[in-house]
Amino acid sequence: MATAYVEDVLLVDRCLTGEPAATRELFRKHRARVHACLFRVLGGNRDMDDLLQEAFLQVFQSLRGWRAEASLATWIDRVAVRCAYRYLTQRGRRIATDPLTDEEVIAGGEGGGAHRQLARDGVKRLYAALDELAPAARLAFTLHEIDGRSLAEVAELVGSSVTATKLRVWRARKRIEQVAAEDPVLSEFLAKEAA
Amino acid sequence: MTLKHRIPVEPLEEERLANIERRIVLGAAERLAAPDRAPRRLFGFAGAALAAAAAMVVGWHLRGEPTQVAALPPAETAQTFAIHTSSEHSTVELDGASIATDPASALEVTRSAERVVVHMTRGRIELAVAHREGRAIVVDAGDTEIEDVGTKFSVEYDGASKVDVRVTEGEVKVTRGGKHDLVAAGFAWSSTDGAIVAIVEVPASPTPAAANPGAPTVATAPTVTLHDRAAAVPPPPAAVAIARPRVARADPPPPAPAPVHTVEHAQVQADPYLELKQAVRRQPIELDPKVDGPGDAAAEVAKLKPIAYAPQKYGEEASRALYEIAVLLHKPLHQDVEALRTLDFYRSRFGSRGKELAAALWLRVRITCSHAIDDECREAAYSYQRAVPTGSAADVAIRITNAQ
């Protein structure tokens, strides 16, 4: 932990001197996690390349402000989450999502064509339901339920209290369940998840 | 409901990733140089564009027709340009600064993201520098260094030992032989005696252009004489006439030549807090880590960071390292915003437990009050005088707190 911490400090110092190799190294080290986080919050998205790029450019713009109080990864995630939040608020709640390909859905589970179709439709309808949520609620819900982060971690990322985060997740869950009650595909998809 | 690991993440293709990486590497240098003030960026750009447009219009009218105007692209890495003028004036625009050179001037401009260094070999230059956070302009003339963060001033260097600095707006720091002088707007500094004197305008004598109106127009330098500052500055600050020295224009003057015989009126834009600012500067920085120039300072900061930001177990060592980082950021590196942030962090992390607390409080006074005696400065001074009620620095802090 301490070694990783010092490595982060040294890497940031190299980045601050404008060393391109350090910039590349920082990007490669964190890109997969940041991309996954953005993807889970926003869904398959045509603007994903631009979002990932903008998130990292924001990271570099704010890099002098990293005070090593949080780990570099957490700090970068916070910047990425802010980027996602800005995107949600600027573009409105409805996002042009790309349907998942068969290969991507297969990663989600076993079964034949029917299962894949259900997963594909389920994900699509889930993100359509998420589009109706307020950006803050969507962030809290997706980071906790889909990205698998703890409530405390989500609260830190979104700059809110744990109680407020918990409340947002709970409300978002209720809303999704309401939508699912009227949507058998989403309902079945969520039921399979629960099973 | 748990959806964890059930929503597959669409992987990005290598080619797309490579493209993103390339754009990030290109954009990172620019973003690193930019201050982290995203919400105000648009206003900043709009303001800078307006200021640049206004400066261009004013400059155009004041300077006549410069024969050469070059706009250089923004710096990503340190670059050096040589400028030699034989018989013509020239103007170089770069990074929000305008450098106008007189004929027979020779200089080299080296710029990086944080500094623009103008190394003069000889001649005379006029600079109009838009303030930009974290970027300083330094003119290096022989053994004299003139540092500026946002102002208008001129430097004349005979190529041997004589350097004249005249400030028309803002404030510059002149360093020579290890001695620092702050020269405020309306004042001039000369290497001959190292004294700061008020600029007093004298009616301009007819220029060659006036004698021959058909001749090409050439901008001329303001005609000024130097007077002892103590005699020129009216005693009560409130009574100081706020007027800028006029620049002699290239327009044809009146037909009858104005005689140059006496000083008609002193136009002094005096800073009422100049003495106070100088008193702040005169106080030594405690626990000042001695380094040789910005390069060494940056290396020292990199060395101190792992200690300063390490977990609490480092204790005193960490607090000392953090304070030293703030000093290095302020003094050789001229990154005052970062220095203040570091001091904020020092206060939040060590508070009254930090052994360098008094020194850190004074450093804040020094940084904030060197720019302006404003509320932020007074607040810093008040904090210092509460923590350290006696001593020469405390006396200065009390004077600042009471300054109107």
Boltz contact constraints between the chains, C-beta under 6 A:
constraints:
  - contact:
      token1: [A, 6]
      token2: [B, 306]
      max_distance: 6.0
  - contact:
      token1: [A, 9]
      token2: [B, 305]
      max_distance: 6.0
  - contact:
      token1: [A, 9]
      token2: [B, 306]
      max_distance: 6.0
  - contact:
      token1: [A, 13]
      token2: [B, 302]
      max_distance: 6.0
  - contact:
      token1: [A, 18]
      token2: [B, 29]
      max_distance: 6.0
  - contact:
      token1: [A, 20]
      token2: [B, 25]
      max_distance: 6.0
  - contact:
      token1: [A, 23]
      token2: [B, 25]
      max_distance: 6.0
  - contact:
      token1: [A, 23]
      token2: [B, 28]
      max_distance: 6.0
  - contact:
      token1: [A, 27]
      token2: [B, 21]
      max_distance: 6.0
  - contact:
      token1: [A, 27]
      token2: [B, 24]
      max_distance: 6.0
  - contact:
      token1: [A, 36]
      token2: [B, 9]
      max_distance: 6.0
  - contact:
      token1: [A, 39]
      token2: [B, 9]
      max_distance: 6.0
  - contact:
      token1: [A, 40]
      token2: [B, 7]
      max_distance: 6.0
  - contact:
      token1: [A, 44]
      token2: [B, 10]
      max_distance: 6.0
  - contact:
      token1: [A, 49]
      token2: [B, 16]
      max_distance: 6.0
  - contact:
      token1: [A, 49]
      token2: [B, 20]
      max_distance: 6.0
  - contact:
      token1: [A, 52]
      token2: [B, 20]
      max_distance: 6.0
  - contact:
      token1: [A, 53]
      token2: [B, 20]
      max_distance: 6.0
  - contact:
      token1: [A, 53]
      token2: [B, 23]
      max_distance: 6.0
  - contact:
      token1: [A, 56]
      token2: [B, 24]
      max_distance: 6.0
  - contact:
      token1: [A, 57]
      token2: [B, 27]
      max_distance: 6.0
  - contact:
      token1: [A, 57]
      token2: [B, 31]
      max_distance: 6.0
  - contact:
      token1: [A, 60]
      token2: [B, 28]
      max_distance: 6.0
  - contact:
      token1: [A, 60]
      token2: [B, 31]
      max_distance: 6.0
  - contact:
      token1: [A, 60]
      token2: [B, 32]
      max_distance: 6.0
  - contact:
      token1: [A, 61]
      token2: [B, 31]
      max_distance: 6.0
  - contact:
      token1: [A, 61]
      token2: [B, 34]
      max_distance: 6.0
  - contact:
      token1: [A, 61]
      token2: [B, 36]
      max_distance: 6.0
  - contact:
      token1: [A, 62]
      token2: [B, 36]
      max_distance: 6.0
  - contact:
      token1: [A, 65]
      token2: [B, 36]
      max_distance: 6.0
  - contact:
      token1: [A, 67]
      token2: [B, 345]
      max_distance: 6.0
  - contact:
      token1: [A, 68]
      token2: [B, 309]
      max_distance: 6.0
  - contact:
      token1: [A, 104]
      token2: [B, 8]
      max_distance: 6.0
  - contact:
      token1: [A, 104]
      token2: [B, 10]
      max_distance: 6.0
  - contact:
      token1: [A, 107]
      token2: [B, 8]
      max_distance: 6.0
  - contact:
      token1: [A, 108]
      token2: [B, 6]
      max_distance: 6.0
  - contact:
      token1: [A, 108]
      token2: [B, 8]
      max_distance: 6.0
  - contact:
      token1: [A, 145]
      token2: [B, 3]
      max_distance: 6.0
  - contact:
      token1: [A, 146]
      token2: [B, 3]
      max_distance: 6.0
  - contact:
      token1: [A, 146]
      token2: [B, 7]
      max_distance: 6.0
  - contact:
      token1: [A, 148]
      token2: [B, 4]
      max_distance: 6.0
  - contact:
      token1: [A, 173]
      token2: [B, 1]
      max_distance: 6.0
  - contact:
      token1: [A, 190]
      token2: [B, 1]
      max_distance: 6.0
  - contact:
      token1: [A, 193]
      token2: [B, 3]
      max_distance: 6.0
  - contact:
      token1: [A, 193]
      token2: [B, 6]
      max_distance: 6.0
